[in-house]
Amino acid sequence: MIKPAKGRLLIKCDRDFKNNHTFQSGLTIRLERNVNNLNHRETMPVQGELLAPYMDAPVGSTIIFHHNSIHPSNEIYNHSELSGEEIASNIGIYAIPESECYLWKSKDMTEYQPIKGYAIGLRCFEPYKGILQGIPHKKITDTLYVTSGIYKNKIVRTVKAADYEIVFRNEEGKEQRLIRFRTFYPDYNEREEVLFVEEKLTKDLINGEILVGLTDVDCKKISEI
């Protein structure tokens, strides 16, 4: 059995898994994501199966990691863990640094859990209150509504470009997106991305005056989520 080095997670990754989409009927089609798309967050593999336990995550859990982690420098070649069929299916084994791994979910869980040093959130928007139709809601920059961890159910102000949107394929075979950001509180870390809690915006959110979501199209009042 392969054992990971300290500070790394041992992950088996199907490099083609993200390039498929499953319809409600069960029909699966292939998506050629690398054609006319230079956004590696959308085109590169970002999920795999955990091969050795890591903290609370048991073997077999799904791990979400950075879109550049599937790199030859992290790949393990001298092993016999894969069958010929798996190798032909473009599956590889990687030892990925824990700092590049963000979320995990075991087979009996319904929601992803952040790995230590990260949290999940949604973007915040000021609703358009005019009479015109088709006017987008205004995004509040560098501000997130937190859905996990110590800041859960709070709105926080972050450093610039803290929200990293992960694009992956869920268990139903459909594309799913989550936003992760770094937070280590109460421990000190120079990469901490939360600046402070926005108590006023949190109250406005409860009163229905702030919308939260991934985009200005799908954002809703907190009572509607």
C-alpha positions, 0 to 999 in steps of 0.5 A: 500500500502506498503511503503519502509523505507528511504534508501531502494527500494521496489521491487517485484522479480520473483526468477525464471525469470532469469532461462529461455531463450526465442528463436526467435521463442517465445519458452521458455526453463528453464535453471538450472543455479545452476547446476555445477555453483558456480558463483552467479552473473550468478545464483542468481536473480538480477532484479525486478519490482519497487513497489514505486517510487524512484527518477526518476524511476516510479512505474513499472520500472525494477531495477537491483540489487546485486546478494545477495540482494534476502535474507530473511533479506530483504524480506517482509512477512507480506503483502497482495500485492501478489496473490496466483498465484504469491506466487506459482510462487516463487515471493517475495517482498523485501526492498533492500538497495539503495546502492545495486541497480545499474540500472533502466529502465521504460517501455518506455525506451530502455536503462538502466540508472544508479542509483546515485553513479554508471555508466556503462562502457565497458572494454578496449583492445589493439588490436593484430596487428600480422599476427597469427590468433586466438591471443586474444586482450590484456585487459587493466587492471583496465581501463573502457570506460564510456558510462553514466554519467559525464565521458561519452565517456571517458576512466578512470582508476579505483581501482582494481576489480571495474568492476562488470559484471551484468548478467540478462534477458532482455525484449526479454527473452535473457541473457544480460550483463552490467558492472557497477562501482561506481562513485560519482564525483563531490561529495566526497565518500570514495567508489569512484572507478574512479582514473583519466581520461586517456586522451591519451587512449581516443584519441587512442580510437577515432583513432581506436587504442583501442577496447572496449567491454565486452570480447576480442571476442566481442570488437570493435572500437568505430566507429563500435559500 
